[in-house]
Structures are given as C-alpha cells and as structure tokens.
Amino acid sequence: MEFKQSLARRILIAFVLMTTLVGGTFAVGIIEVVHLIEEQLISRDLNNELNRVLTQNIARGRPPSLDSDTRFYSSAGPVPYAIPENLANLELGFHEVFEGENSYHALVREIEGRRYVMLQDQSDFEAREQVLYQVVMVGFGLSVLLSLLLGWVLARKVIKPVVRLARQVRHRDQLLGMAPPLAPDYAADEVGQLAQAFDDTLGRLREVLNRERLFTSDVSHELRTPLMVLASSCELLADNPNLDPRGRAQLQRITRATEEMRDLVQTFLMLARAQHDEARLAPRASLRSVADDLANQWREPIENKGLRFEYQPGDPHEQRFNASFLRSVLGNLLRNALHYTDSGSIRLVLGECGFVVEDSGVGIPEEEREAMFRPFVRGAARRGDGVGLGLSLVQRICDNQGWTVSLSAVEPTGCRFQVDLKGHPDVAS
C-alpha cells in the first residue's frame, strides 16, 4: 500500500525515526557497556579478594577477614564456609545470584581440586545502576521529543518555499501572457529547478491557450458574416407569398438552425475570451424567458418525432443570466434528449434557480455517465451526426459560470439532467 502523507509529515516522521534509531542504539549500547564493565570490574575485585583470603588468611590458618557485604565459601572448608546448595551447581566464572529481594555478585573458582565461591552484596550497586538506566531512558525520551519539535520546525522551513511555489503556480494569473517568471524568486537549488520547470511548462501552456483563443475567436468572427447572410436570406424568403408549405417548413428549419449556430458562435467567442468583465457586458435574460423561447422552438421537432413534450415553467427567480450561455446549455440538453429518445416524452421543468431536462430515451449506463461530459465522448447508442461535444460544451459553460450540472437515471429508461444556477457569482437581478 502506498504511503500517502504530506511531504512535511514525511520529513517529520523520517527525522523522528532517525533520532529514535540513533538514540535507541546509543541507549542500548550504554546499557550493554555498563553490564560489561560491571562484570569485568566486580569479577576482578572478587578475584583479588579471593586471592587475598587464600594467601593471607586460609594459608596461615586464619579465618577469612571479609567486609560485611562479602561472603566466602569453600568445598573443603569447615561447616560455616560450606557452599550452600543454591550455589553448588554454579559454573566457574562470574554470576549474578538472587536470594529473595536481595541480589549478589558471585565468583566461582576451582584451585587444586577445591571449589571456592566469593559472594558480594550488590544492592547498592543495583540501585545506582537503576538510576543510570532511568537517566538513559529519560534522555532517550527527551531526545525523541526534541527531534519531534526540531523536525516540525525544520519541515515547515523546508516546505515553506514549496508551499509558496504551489500557491503561485495555482494562481489563475499564471496563465496570463504577462505573468512574471517564478524561478528568479528562488535560490538555485532543487526548488529553484522546480520553479524553472514550472516556468517552462506554463510558458508552453500559455502558448497553447493563446493559440486556442485566437483560433476560436477568429473562427467565431469569420462565421458571423455568413450567418448574417443566412439570417437575412431567411427573412426575405419568409416574406415570399408564393412559398409552398413544404418549402416554408424547410425555411423555418434553416432559420432555427441559423439561430442555434449564431448562439453557438457567440458562446464559443465568449468562452475563448474567458474574461468575466466581458461576460458581464453580454446580453442577459431570465431563465423563464430563455426557457419559454426554447420550449416554443423545440416543441414542434419533438412532437413531429411522435414524442410528448411537457414544459413546466414553475416560478423561477427573476434573476438574469448570460443569455448566450444559458441558451447553449438548455438547447444542447434538449437536442441531446431529442436525439436519444424514440418513444415516450421529454420534460423541461424549471425550479427556483435551475432546471431539469428529463427524457425516456435509451439512457446512459452508470459507469459511462462521468465520461459523457468529456470532449468527443458519445454514448454507446450513437445518434445523429454529432461528434460528442454537446455535453462537453455544457460542462465547460457551467464551469465558467459557476453553475453545476448532474446526470442521473430515470426509471425504467432515460436520463435526467439537472442544472443549478445558484453558483454564479455575478448574477444581476
């Protein structure tokens, strides 16, 4: 499983783990050294004491002269010095012996076939040893706490330029052509190299975005002239009294397509500019007025396909939105419903600040719904000559305006698109 933690936390954890490992190693080393020194020094002292007793006391027939905390035992000695049963099976060398709550250091030697045992009370030594161990453990704990504090301070200091760089990169002005470079604000280290990499990447991204805006803007401007010619020609043809009903129906179809294309061109143009100040200058309309207009426009083609069109205007707020954007979103959803519905009905329901487009068409599987809002993605049941940009345009407009669009299923079949217009920050009443 991947270790997912923030960089600052990983630095802190690494710092604490390193201190714990080093401090723990030193603590264990100190304890082992104390044990080693204890064995060597006390073993040497007991050995010297045993030699003194054997040469100065036993060899001269005198009783052993010992300190109050030292005992002497011999396998060939009189009863007072006989080796007790609990010491009789000790191997040669140095040992620690415990009797109840008392502890002793014992040295066992064998000289000329005789076994000797020197026993020394180590209670005072053990008390000092415990104090030493406590000091070592307290020092280890304090070192871990200190490493935690220093690691937190150092992690914040190390991460500070990275956080600053992330904030600068995330700022929307970085995509503007006049945005200053990031690298000069940082030292020539790894963060500086990262800032330079961002400068290079953002520079290429700005070029791509600029080319896209210019292309969309140029195409939108160039399409306006032929669209005006089509609209004017349709108006002139509509005044012709000799036009038969079939021709007039086709003329209405051309007029409707021209209006849709004009709205689409205007939408692309404003999205290409992507400036909220310019968007505020665009024509504005209420949800009710746009919905009434599109309901009248789409009712006939929907009913001509044998479908039932249900329009519920409700009582939406009299807020005014970008007319081109709102027409594009609602129009694309109605067109999508018409293309993918063969029987049943299409419903348009207005809410207080939003609307719902619902159909009884083929529906979209749950695993494909999220992908439907991506460019050039179409459902499995492809209809018409589209290339899969309708829902992508809807999502792009909603993102630009702060609106939200969601897709859910309708039982037994069909789709339900809900658009919430509350999120727009610049709604004018």
Secondary structure, DSSP 4 states (H G I P E B T S, - for coil): ------HHHHHHHHHHHHHHHHHHHHHHHHHHHHHHHHHHHHHHHHHHHHHHIIIIIITTTPPP---TTEEEEETTS-GGGPPPHHHHTPPSEEEEEEETTEEEEEEEEEETTEEEEEEEE-HHHHHHHHHHHHHHHHHHHHHHHHHHHHHHHHHHHHHHHHHHHHHHHHSGGGGSTTPPPSGGGS-SSHHHHHHHHHHHHHHHHHHHHHHHHHHHHHHHHHHHHHHHHHHHHHHHHHT-TT--HHHHHHHHHHHHHHHHHHHHHHHHHHHHH--HHHHHTS-EEEHHHHHHHHHHHHHHHHHHTT-EEEEE-------EEEHHHHHHHHHHHHHHHHHT-SSSEEEEEE-SSEEEEEE-SS---HHHHGGGGSTT---SS--TT--S-HHHHHHHHHHHHT-EEEEEE-SSS-EEEEEE-TT-TT-B-
